[in-house]
Amino acid sequence: MEHSNRTDMLTIASTVAREKGIEVSQVIEALESAIQRAATSKYGLEFDIRAKINRENGYVDLARYTEIVATEDDIENDMTQITLAGAKVSHPNLNVGEFIIDELPPIEFGRIAAQTAKQVIVQKVRDAERDKQYNDYKDRVGEIVSGTVKRVEYNNITIDLGMAEAVMTRDESIGRENLRRGDNVRAYLYDVRREQRGPQIFVSRTHPEFLVALFRQEVPEIEEGAIEILSVARDPGSRAKICVRANEAGMDPVGSCVGMRGSRVQQVVSELIGEKIDIIEYTEATESLVKKALQPAQVSQVIIDDASEKVEVVVDESQLSLAIGRRGQNVRLASKMLKMDLDLITEQESQKRNEEKYKVRSEIFKTILGVDDVMALLLVKEGFTSVEEFAVITVEELMEIEGINEATAKSLQENAKKHIENETKQVEKTINELNVEQDLVDFLGGGIAIVKLAENDIKTLDDLADLSSDELTEFLAELGITEDESANIILQARQSAGWFDEDEQGEE
């Protein structure tokens, strides 16, 4: 190979690398692969032929490699391997694991060989280009990127980012935003995938984190960690709610996010095509937080039901439509931001529900505790919800309630304990009649839960362990069990039944 050609080879490699934004060494490796491919075709595919280009002068070293192995039994391919004894004849200084290197003359590229070499180079350069794109963008997930709309198709919008292209699906674009070819656009990079056709970069303008990233750019206190965005809920292009908290004493997180005369939040609103943004300051008082989240509606009362994990929000009739919002938007975004199931009711509905609860509990207390209407209603208003509570409260505590003397307090306790004792006996009788295995009784410790399970043909510990959490939650719905509690019970049942040991439990 002539010296000028050798120099041209390095120049070409440098030019291609600069144009494609990849390393020169990657282009040279592509050239080496092309030369090696052509040489292998000429000398035989069965040989181990390697090409190496000198990075300083462009000279090509072309050679056939033969590996030295210990004995005949170690030879897997007699065209690329030779025993130590055979190698010692011509190369006495080489040892096992080294190679006999036979230099080959430079090859002349014919039409077919040149075409093959070109294909190899193009493919190798393309692969290197794709690897660079993937490596450049995979570490940028979570950032805002800028680009130009290249194509607008029915389902996708292709955005030119400069050195790569990104895809924004219709679901990830703001519905009423009409992007056209040539428009400049900013979006949130949320995923980069390595695929056969090259890295696929996905961006979004509807992602909740896009809103977070925009505020981070506009509000230095967020970037510095002095203010934290705890949660976000968006109806893209229409309305959003964010919950913020100050991590430094004396700082106003809402004011900082809004900015002087609304300058900061207005920048975000403009980027999101007029999306209205409600900024709520976090507080540990759930009632206060719910009231803030449903603004501008005025909330009368917030009732938290820990058993059902629901939050009942009471509003005046005049505030109901405002609290719900257009097409349910306000309450839906508030629920999503707070990660709570908000149940909106009017004051009239709340009063009606309370009256029904009072009526049901009063009837139970009248029947079981043997009290009249007035006393039953008094007990309900004092906050008693079940007969079992009267069996554990002391006589002295009951006597603190106005209208209850010592005799009445003792009567309430005796009747409650008698009822629980009778009910326990009835449960035990039912368990025996339903043929429940002792291992299940021992595990759950008795109680109405066993009856509910037995009625659904769950009569052994293995039967319980074999359930899914949603099945157990359904069977014990009347007892107010949550799915998390069900999952924990089933996990413990599986361990008790010997399905796995403690180490495996930890992994699960």
Secondary structure as GFF3:
##gff-version 3
##sequence-region A 1 508
A	DSSP	alpha_helix	3	20	.	.	.	ID=ss1
A	DSSP	alpha_helix	24	43	.	.	.	ID=ss2
A	DSSP	beta_strand	48	53	.	.	.	ID=ss3
A	DSSP	beta_strand	60	69	.	.	.	ID=ss4
A	DSSP	three_ten_helix	72	74	.	.	.	ID=ss5
A	DSSP	beta_strand	81	83	.	.	.	ID=ss6
A	DSSP	alpha_helix	84	90	.	.	.	ID=ss7
A	DSSP	beta_strand	99	103	.	.	.	ID=ss8
A	DSSP	alpha_helix	111	138	.	.	.	ID=ss9
A	DSSP	beta_strand	144	152	.	.	.	ID=ss10
A	DSSP	beta_strand	156	160	.	.	.	ID=ss11
A	DSSP	beta_strand	165	169	.	.	.	ID=ss12
A	DSSP	three_ten_helix	170	172	.	.	.	ID=ss13
A	DSSP	beta_strand	184	195	.	.	.	ID=ss14
A	DSSP	beta_strand	198	204	.	.	.	ID=ss15
A	DSSP	alpha_helix	208	218	.	.	.	ID=ss16
A	DSSP	alpha_helix	220	224	.	.	.	ID=ss17
A	DSSP	beta_strand	227	235	.	.	.	ID=ss18
A	DSSP	beta_strand	239	246	.	.	.	ID=ss19
A	DSSP	alpha_helix	253	258	.	.	.	ID=ss20
A	DSSP	three_ten_helix	260	262	.	.	.	ID=ss21
A	DSSP	alpha_helix	263	271	.	.	.	ID=ss22
A	DSSP	beta_strand	276	281	.	.	.	ID=ss23
A	DSSP	alpha_helix	286	293	.	.	.	ID=ss24
A	DSSP	beta_strand	299	305	.	.	.	ID=ss25
A	DSSP	beta_strand	310	315	.	.	.	ID=ss26
A	DSSP	three_ten_helix	317	319	.	.	.	ID=ss27
A	DSSP	alpha_helix	320	324	.	.	.	ID=ss28
A	DSSP	three_ten_helix	326	328	.	.	.	ID=ss29
A	DSSP	alpha_helix	329	338	.	.	.	ID=ss30
A	DSSP	beta_strand	341	346	.	.	.	ID=ss31
A	DSSP	alpha_helix	347	369	.	.	.	ID=ss32
A	DSSP	alpha_helix	373	381	.	.	.	ID=ss33
A	DSSP	alpha_helix	388	392	.	.	.	ID=ss34
A	DSSP	alpha_helix	395	399	.	.	.	ID=ss35
A	DSSP	alpha_helix	406	433	.	.	.	ID=ss36
A	DSSP	alpha_helix	438	444	.	.	.	ID=ss37
A	DSSP	alpha_helix	448	454	.	.	.	ID=ss38
A	DSSP	alpha_helix	461	465	.	.	.	ID=ss39
A	DSSP	alpha_helix	469	475	.	.	.	ID=ss40
A	DSSP	three_ten_helix	477	479	.	.	.	ID=ss41
A	DSSP	alpha_helix	483	496	.	.	.	ID=ss42
A	DSSP	alpha_helix	502	507	.	.	.	ID=ss43
###
